[in-house]
Amino acid sequence: MKKVIIMGAAGRDFHNFNTYFRDNPNFQVVAFTATQIPDIDGRKYPAALAGKLYSDGIPIYAEDQLDALIRKHNVTKVYLSYSDLAHEYVMHKASQVQAAGATFVLLGPADTMVKSKRPLVSVCAVRTGCGKSQTSRKVALILKKKGRSVAAIRHPMPYGDLVKQKVQRFATYADLDKHECTIEEREEYEPHIDKGIIVYAGVDYGAILRQAEKEADVILWDGGNNDFPFYKSDLEIVVADPHRAGHELTYYPGETNFRRADVIVVNKMDTATPEGIETVLANARKVNPKAKIIKANSPTIVKDGERIRGKRVLVIEDGPTLTHGGMKYGAGIVAAKKYGAAEIIDPRPFAVGSIKKTFEKYNHLDVVLPAMGYGDKQTRELAKTIEAIDCDLVVSATPIDITRVIQVSKPILRVGYELEEVGSPTLKDVLKKF
């Protein structure tokens, strides 16, 4: 029996366990390690989800204990199971694992993809923050207008009670409250709910798929963190970002997505440089010449945008886009500049608790505040940080109405963004067979 460790971040790692290791007597998973997401280490993958071989569950440790865990348990294989990682970072982890005496492994699509009984469209990306979510929403609406019933299954974000989160269904805002969703979860679920699309998520993606198939004609895999799909897809749509041109070939598993794609959406062309756009297009032609290319803009949508003019503003952006995605700005900064903000205030001197630690960890950030909210405590610290900043207006470019989860005294103006195809083909064209 091979002793193994699964390196993860409370998402792909649990799916890999469920599809490849659970009830498999050839392996003993001695531990998960965790990174990227605050406060997920120190827990257990529960026995109720772990199968017949793990009556006590499986402990989850911080990734910085990896070397010691390999040696303590005489681990022979370590499986990297999280995403949005520079290729160099992946090989550093491989070297670390090998130096500790174990074999470094990446499970591929054939090892972990589950087959659906329904037609299935996947939407993924090459990096976090490319515009995958707005692309998913547009795909869902196109299918809905064709008379199809659609269930969107979202890449996991199980940061609470894993047993309770085994299979989650979201059709109303009340469901978000029922499942005690974090800001990060709400950012992905609320926009679908606003458009009448049912969303599934959770921990056990086999059970989730079987449930979604009961009420949908077409399944939409709404990918996250640029991971490759958990399900076998009849059409793989992948979004690339010319603001980070070249990353489509230098990040894992974003490059996997880029090379697998049936359709590549080159997004944000309205704000990217011609050089960046051409780099992405040239790379697509080089490594995936069979893929159809959709060119698209990502225009900001701001009601009463003139309220920004001449104001001292605090800009809040989608958290994962800035952290995992490595972006220094998003739609909020674009809108603040477009409408003539007098000043964009640096939030770093006012950050408290975990928000301050976020700035220390992601030191490329300066004049934007990431909407971090992986739990109640962090959400409170986000609100406290906002309250401490002297500004005329808060410009919020998260995909949700942030006032639903935090209460602050400052006026908040929302910034939205949707996908706008340029020329042909369009998403409607590539979805004709569904």
CORJOGI-V644461 format. One record per helix or strand. SS is the DSSP state (hx for helix, st for strand). FROM is the first residue (numbers start at 1). LEN is the number of residues. If there is no record, write none. Layout:
ss = <SS;SS>
from = <FROM;FROM>
len = <LEN;LEN>
This chain:
ss = <st;hx;st;st;hx;st;hx;st;st;hx;st;hx;st;st;hx;st;st;hx;hx;st;hx;st;st;st;hx;hx;st;hx;st;hx;st;st;hx;st;hx;hx;st;hx;hx;st;hx;st;hx;st;st;st;hx>
from = <2;12;27;44;47;58;63;77;85;87;103;109;114;119;132;150;167;173;183;198;205;218;231;235;242;247;251;254;263;274;292;300;305;312;319;331;343;348;353;369;376;393;402;412;416;420;427>
len = <7;10;8;2;4;5;11;4;2;13;3;4;1;7;14;5;4;6;12;5;9;5;1;7;3;3;2;7;5;14;6;2;4;6;4;8;2;3;9;2;13;4;3;3;2;3;4>
